[in-house]
């Protein structure tokens, strides 16, 4: 019995360091990714707000793009790729597609890439 107790000491110091390093990595990852996902929630709300906007029925594609840009600024979304917003408007339908990537540095040369795509398709016939 004494022999078994000597062998059962629990985790070693190195084991604890490894566990702390892995836990720290996931905490760091969460801290880096949370703002990216919060920004995407803002983009989603901008896209969804177009659904209830009567102005989009009367506005051309350029005007809709300006509406989107203004609403993004209101939602504190400034660092956004200009070519991510694609608008196709016909006489009967409006399609908005916002597809973009966000790259975030984790440590040294380790980066994480997150891809988002928000779409809206609205009938614009009265």
C-alpha positions in Angstrom: 0.0 0.0 0.0 2.8 2.4 0.8 4.3 1.7 -2.6 1.1 2.7 -4.4 0.8 6.0 -2.5 4.3 7.0 -3.6 3.5 6.5 -7.2 0.2 8.4 -7.0 1.4 12.0 -6.6 -1.0 13.7 -9.1 0.1 16.0 -11.9 3.7 17.0 -12.3 4.8 20.6 -12.6 5.3 20.2 -16.4 1.8 18.7 -16.7 0.4 21.8 -15.0 2.4 24.1 -17.3 1.0 22.3 -20.3 -2.5 22.6 -19.0 -2.1 26.3 -18.3 -0.5 26.9 -21.7 -3.4 25.2 -23.5 -6.0 27.0 -21.3 -4.2 30.4 -21.9 -4.2 29.8 -25.7 -8.0 29.3 -25.7 -8.5 32.4 -23.5 -6.3 34.4 -25.9 -8.3 33.0 -28.9 -11.6 34.0 -27.3 -10.3 37.5 -26.6 -9.1 37.9 -30.2 -12.2 36.4 -31.8 -15.0 38.1 -29.8 -14.6 41.5 -31.4 -14.7 40.0 -34.8 -18.0 38.2 -34.1 -19.5 41.3 -32.5 -18.6 43.3 -35.6 -20.3 40.6 -37.7 -23.5 41.0 -35.6 -23.4 44.7 -36.5 -23.1 43.8 -40.2 -26.0 41.4 -39.9 -28.2 44.0 -38.3 -27.3 46.5 -41.1 -28.3 43.9 -43.7 -31.5 43.0 -41.9 -32.4 46.7 -41.5 -32.6 47.0 -45.3 -35.5 44.5 -45.2 -37.8 47.0 -43.5 -36.6 50.2 -45.2 -39.0 51.6 -47.7 -36.2 53.8 -49.2 -34.5 50.8 -50.9 -37.4 50.4 -53.3 -36.8 53.9 -54.7 -33.0 54.0 -54.5 -30.5 52.8 -57.0 -27.6 50.5 -56.2 -25.2 53.3 -55.4 -27.7 54.9 -53.0 -28.2 51.5 -51.3 -24.4 51.1 -51.0 -24.3 54.6 -49.3 -27.1 53.6 -46.9 -25.2 50.4 -46.0 -21.9 52.4 -45.4 -23.7 55.0 -43.2 -25.3 52.3 -41.1 -22.0 50.5 -40.7 -20.5 53.8 -39.4 -23.4 54.1 -37.0 -22.6 50.6 -35.8 -18.9 51.5 -35.4 -17.8 49.3 -38.3 -15.0 51.3 -39.9 -12.4 48.8 -41.1 -14.4 47.1 -43.8 -13.3 46.0 -47.3 -15.1 48.1 -49.9 -15.4 45.3 -52.4 -17.2 43.1 -49.9 -20.6 44.7 -50.7 -22.3 43.4 -53.8 -25.7 44.8 -54.8 -27.8 43.6 -57.6 -31.1 45.4 -58.2 -33.6 44.6 -60.8 -37.1 46.0 -61.3 -38.6 43.3 -59.0 -35.8 42.2 -56.7 -32.9 43.5 -54.6 -30.1 41.1 -53.7 -27.4 42.3 -51.2 -24.4 40.1 -50.6 -21.7 41.1 -48.1 -19.0 38.5 -48.0 -15.7 39.2 -46.3 -12.8 37.7 -44.4 -11.2 38.9 -41.2 -7.7 37.9 -40.3 -6.5 38.3 -36.7 -3.0 37.9 -35.4 -2.8 35.5 -32.4 0.9 35.4 -31.6 4.1 35.9 -33.7 3.2 34.5 -37.1 0.1 32.6 -36.1 -3.1 34.1 -37.6 -6.7 33.0 -37.6 -8.9 33.6 -40.6 -12.7 34.0 -40.2 -15.0 34.1 -43.2 -18.4 35.7 -43.1 -21.3 36.0 -45.7 -24.5 37.9 -45.0 -27.2 38.0 -47.7 -30.5 39.6 -48.2 -33.0 39.1 -51.0 -36.1 41.3 -51.1 -39.0 41.7 -53.4 -39.3 45.4 -54.3 -42.5 45.2 -56.3 -45.4 46.9 -54.6 
